[in-house]
Every structure is written in C-alpha cells, then in structure tokens.
C-alpha cells in the first residue's frame, strides 16, 4: 500500500467558540477522490481550507508526504491546486487575462494552452470578453479551465459544480474522474451525488462524523 | 520570481485603468479639500501661505487614506488573496507589487497635482522642488503603512473608520517631517535634513512593511 500523500491526524476545528469537528483522521493517496459532504455549517469549507494550508487547525496536524504541512509551504504550493468558493477571477479582466495571471502565479503556461483550456470548458469565443459580462456559470468555467492546464497532482475544490449546467457538471465529473485515474487526487465539497466516480472514490460525511 | 512581480504590477495597473472613477476620487478629494481652505479661512495670502505646508500634507494624507480602504477588499472577496497565499511565491513580494502599483496611480498622481494646488495657496516657486520631493518620498510611506492597516481590516465589513483609527497615529512622523521640510523651504532654510529623514522612512517602510502586510493578509485569509 502506498504511503498517504496527504494525511490529517486527529484534526479539530473550532470557529467562533463552536467545535465544527473533532478528532478527524483522513488519508488521501494517489488516485483517490474524497467527497466531503454534510449539512450547511458542518465545516466542509473549513476542512478544505485546513487541508490547503490556508487555515490552521485548533488541534491536530496535517502532513504532506509524511512532513508537517506548515513546514513546507513551497512543496505544498507546487503540489496543490486550490479553487475556493470564489475562484480568484477579476470581473474587469478578460477570461484570458485572468488565466494568464492565475497560471503565472503557479505554473506559467502558454497562450495556446490557455486557449485550448478555455475551449475545453466551452468558452470558445469568450476569451477576450471581460468576465463581469459572463454569466455565473461561465465565470465558474473560467476558474475551472485551470484544471485543463498543466495542473499539480492534488486538487482541492470547494463547491466546483455551483452554477454549472447539466452538461458542464457531467464534463467536470468525467474530468475529475480521469484525473484520479491518472494518479491525481481530488478533494471536493458538493451537495449533489456524483454521477461518475473513480475507483478510489470515498465520501466523508461531516454531519455524521460529528 | 521578479517575473511575477512585473506581471502582478501590470495586472494591477490594468485593473486600475479600467476603473478610472476610483483613480480620480482621491485626486478630486485632494483638490477639493485644498480649494475649500481659502473659502473657510479667507483669502489672505499671508495666512494661507503660512499654513499651506500643513494643509497640503494633511490633504495628501487623507486622500491616500481614502484610497486605501478598498485596497485588498476586492482581492479578498473574489478569492484572489487565497490564490496568493497558496502560490509558491513569497506573499511579501506580491503585496509589494500591488501596493507599488496602487501608489503609482494614487500617490504619484498626487505628487504631480500638488504644485498646481501649491500655487493656489500662494506657495512661492522656490518651495516647489521641496514640495515635490517631500511628497515623492512621503506618499510611498503613507501607502505602505496604510496597506498594513488595510490588510488587517480587510475581513471586516466596515473597516473604513477602524483603518483610519489604526493608521492615522502612524502617519504622524511623516506629517511632521513632510510639512517641516516645506516650512523650512518657505523660510529659506535648508530642508535637506527633513528630506533625508523622509527618505530613510521610505527605505524603512519599503523593506519592512511588505512583511507586515503579508502577515496581516495571512491572518485575514485564515480567519
């Protein structure tokens, strides 16, 4: 059995004096997909932010490749693609400008690759339109186009299906499953039942764990 | 690494240019405050000239403060800050690029506008170089110090007043040195001492505040 890529040891998260979850253990290995589910306010986003190193746990530890997450920021940044509830898209910039910057921040990409990625998420013809004129679903697609570029192995996605149409949801599910089958890892939150699941699919219900 | 700095600077400049109204607001504020003073204290040239150093500096300080409230708010709300924090680049470098871009379009614009307003207050031409130089050295300090406050209050819904309360006391040395330089120039005394002090403050702010801003943002994002 391969050693876990990302693991959490007895994680406790407290927000505003309220315990969201306590003593949570989890492991993510290559090829696995973890769907975090639970009612609103059960700490799904907080767990994702903890795993991405954006927040610090009240108690417990998160390890990447067996070493503490917070002690190896550069290593985490190289391996992690984080798309939060808001994807970091500027309404005043065009889809292409947004992606050029988001890629430059992590892994520089060519113009051709960016146009191909925008094409893959169904935004052909919208490359040079300011994002604030796009619909909510299209804006979400701009952010998700990063998944079609040269992406790191671990994807942490907070509600990636929000505002997507049926076809978009199906495409994204397939893309995520393919990423896992290639040995990548996905941690995501969503309320809907995934239609397409990779072999390494697991679900973590925070409502039940608490 | 420096590539990202240039890219972020260009991106911020592009964003600012696509929102010209926000760029103009602090400048118009600066101009109006200075134009209001002769109306309030009367058109006596002697009096206006005597109080002009403090006046120009106070107006510049408030204009910079006004422009800083929303400095990181947009990036906070649209998730850009999260992307900065998880990126492999040092956050201090990124915030320095952001604040410098902001300064070029607000602080530097104030510096360029200042001689005109100085003339309105009856500042003699001989004091203009000192006015320009003191603002050129002082406004980056105002922007950088203000950005520390903006980073700490970015998570609050209405951080504007708190930002002013946090930051205005820190502006005191800049205000004293800036208006002191101009005062000295008006009286025909050498202003080099004041300007050197301002320059050292600028160097200090440029090297140290990016780390404080980065720490503030990390706290705000981690809330």
Interface residues (C-beta under 8 A of the other chain):
Chain A: X49 X52 X53 X54 X55 X56 X73 X74 X76 X77 X78 X80 X82 X84 X85 X86 X87 X88 X89 X90 X91 X92 X93 X97 X100 X101 X102 X104 X105 X106 X108 X130
Chain B: X3 X4 X7 X8 X11 X14 X15 X18 X19 X74 X77 X78 X79 X80 X82 X83 X84 X85 X86 X87 X88 X89 X221 X222
